[in-house]
Amino acid sequence: MPDLFYFNRHFHSMQAGIPVGTFLQKMETIFVKVVSCEKNWNMLQ
């Protein structure tokens, strides 16, 4: 699991042209979807 606080600081220091909070929320949503897909897949097997 990556360190999200380090991740957050890193993006703030880069001054990326996107809102960092929104980016992290999207990443978290994708991560949750992937994990739940894996759980469903494991149940099917």
N, C-alpha and C positions, 0 to 999 in steps of 0.2 A: 504493500500500500504506500503510495507516494505521500510525502509530507505536504499537505495542502497549505500549511502556513508558509513554508519555504516557497512553494509554488506561487502563492499569492504575492509575496514580497518580490519574487523574481519578476512577475509580470508588472507590478507597480513600478519597479525600477526601470523596466524596459519602456514604460509609458506606451504600451500598445494602444492602438486607436480604438479598442473595444472596451466596454465596461467589464472589469475583471469579475465582478460578482455574477454578472449574467453568464460569462464564459464558464465560471466554476459550476454554476447551477446546471448548465447544459451538459458539462462533463459528468456531473453527478447523476443526472437523469440517464445519460447513456450508460454509465457504469451500472446503475440499478437495473436497467433493462437487460443488459448483458448477463448480469448475475441471475436475474429471475429466469431468463431464457435457459441458462445452464441448468438451473434447478429443475425446470420443467423437462428438459432433455434427459437429465439423469433419472427422473421418475419414469419416463417412457421406456428407457432401456431395460 
